[in-house]
Amino acid sequence: MKNNIRLEEFMLLLLGFFLFMEMDFEWWLFFALLIVPDIGMLGYLGGNKIGAFLYNLFHHRGLAIFLLLVGKSFLNLPWLELIGIIMFSHIAMDRVFGYGLKYDKGFKYTHLGEIGNKNG
């Protein structure tokens, strides 16, 4: 089942790249921006509760889709669409590697299981 989920997330990552390529940016910018949503990890400097909140905010697929749709369809703001696409793609990439939304008891506790736990 894990491999099936990872394959699905990989396909979502490809979808994000396709959506990005429909925009008027150089292809390499996608890869340069792909790690930017991890800035949410800085919240852990304020403790587990703040860290989990900020990390999850920057890794919430619903928010990514909302920004993409609002940026493209309602406000015609390419930069907002770009933020949504990068977030969406980053989230898919994280899920491929087994990283999920965080619980507030620590960074390694995710909705996909404990990071580093061979059973999780």
N, C-alpha and C positions, 0 to 999 in steps of 0.2 A: 504493500500500500504506500509506503514512504516513497518508493521510486515513482509510482504513479502520480503522487502529489508533486514531487519535484519536476517531473516531466510537464505537468500542467502549468506549474509556475514558470518553467523555462519558456513555454509557449506564450505566456503572458508577458514575459520579458521581451520576446521577439515582437509581440504586438506593440509594446511600448516603443521599441526601436522603429518599427514601421510607422507609427504615428509621428514620431520625431522626424523621420525622413520626409514626411509630407509637409513639414514646416520649411522655412527658408533659412536653414542653418547648415554649417559644415558638419559632416558626419562625425568628426572627431570630438565635437563639443558634447555629444551625447555621453561618450565615455569619460570625458573630463568632469562632467556634472553629476555622473551617476553616484558618486559617493557623498555628495553634498548633504543629503538628508541625514547622514550620520552625525551632523552637527547637534542633533537632538541628544546625543550621548553626553554632551556637556552638562546637561541637567543633573547628572549623577554627582557633580561637584557639590550640589546642594543636598545630597542625600538620596536614598532609594526612592522615596515617595515622589519627590520633584523629578528625579531622573526618569522614573517609569512614566510619569505623566508626559514629560516633554518628548521622550523617545517615542512613546505611543502616538503622540500628536503628529510627529514627523513621519510616522510609519503606518498611518491609518489609510487604508485603501479607499474608504468612502470619501475622505477629505480630498485625496488625490483626484478621484474621479469628479468630484464636485468642482474643484479648481479647473480641471481640464475642460469640463463642459461649460462652466461660466465664462472662462477665458475665450473659448472658441465660439460658442453659440450665442451668448447673451451680451457680453461686453466687448467682444472682438478685441481682446487684449492678448496678443501673442505671447507676451512674457508670462502671463498667468496660465495660459495653456501649457507653456513650456514647463513651468513649475509642476503642474499636475502630471504631465507626462514623465518627468524625471522622478517624481515621488512614486508614481505607479510602477515604473520600471525598477526603481531601487527596491521597492517592497518585494516585487517578484524575485529579484536577484537574491535578496536576503532569505526568502523562503526556500529557494533552491538549495541554499547552504544550511538550512535548518534553523535560521534565526527567526524568532517570532515576536509578537507583542510581549511586553514585559509585565511581570507582576511586581508589586512594590516591595517585595522582600529581598530583592537583589537582581542585578543585571542578568545573571545566568538562569533565572527562572522565567520561562516563556510559556506562551499558550501551546507551543509545540513540544514542550518538555524542557528538561534541564539541559542547558548547553554543556557539553563535555561529558554527559551521562550517556554511556553506550546503549542503555535501555530506553532513554527518553527521546 
